[in-house]
């Protein structure tokens, strides 16, 4: 759907929101209690929740998969890159085929 490589600032959050397709912007959203999310996402559609609710579990699982499968994302590996453009490319090269492999052909 969309991703942004960056810190958890309001600027990065706004960039993420700008990349989300319009059809998804009217959907209910969940996140942790980070202030940037509350200032960017719609108050009517967004809810900050704790991990115990399970509402963010899918995203947490995706983050873990990304860290395990893409060594560049882990600072303590030899393959770590400091260049953000490389991170963006590697995430794209991983995410598109990975998501395509999960899609169901009807």
N, C-alpha and C positions, 0 to 999 in steps of 0.2 A: 504494500500500500504506500508507505512513505517512511523515510528515515532521514536523520541528520546526524552527522558526526560532529560532536562538540561537547561542551560542558553542559551543566544543568542550569544555565542562566536563562533569564527571560528572553534574551536575544535569540538563543538557540531554540527555545520553545516556540517563539514566534515563527522562526524559520521552518520548524517542523509543521506547525499549523498551516503555514502557507503551502506546503507540499502535499498535504492531505487532500485527496480528491473532494470536490464539492459535495458529491453524493454521500460521503461519509461524515461530513461536518455536522449534519443534523442528527447523528446517532448519539446515544448515551455513551459517555466516556468515564473511565475510572483511572485513577492514578494514586500514588502515595501522597504524602502531605507536603510535597515540595512547593514552596510559595510561587515559583514561576508558573506552574501549571494552573493554579487558581487565578492568576492574573491574565492568562491568555485564553483558556478554555471557557466556553459559555457557562455561566453560573446555573442556568436552567438545565443543562444537559450533563454537566460534569459533577462527579462525586469523588472526593478524596476518601480513600479507604485504607484500612490496615491489611497486612498480608493474610490475617486469619479469615478474611471474608472469601478469599479465593478469586476475587474479581480480577486481580492482576497476575494470577498464576500462569496464564498462557504467555504473557509477555516476559515474565521472569524465566520461563522455560526456554523461550526463544533466545534471551540474552545468554543463558548458560550454553545452549547449543552453539551460538555464535562464538563465544569465548573458546569452547573446546575445539571447534572445527576450523577456526581461523586464528592461527597462532600469532599473526601480526597484532591482534587486539590485546595480547597479554604482554605487558611491559617486561616481564622477566624472561622472555624467550629470546633466542638468537635472531628470530625472524622479525622482531619488533621494528616498526618503521616510524620515524618521527614526522614524516610528511603526511599531512591530512589527506592530500589527494590520493595517495596510495591506499589509505584506509578506506576511503570512499569507493575506490575501484575494487578492492578486494571484497568488501561487503557486497557490492553489486554482483561481482562474479560468483559469489557464494549464494546469495539470497535468491536470485532469479532461477537458477537451475534447481535449487533446493525446494523452493515453493512450487515450481512446476512439477517436480516429482511427487508432491503431495496432492496435487489437484486430481480430482476424480473425473475421468472421461465418461460423459453421459451419452 
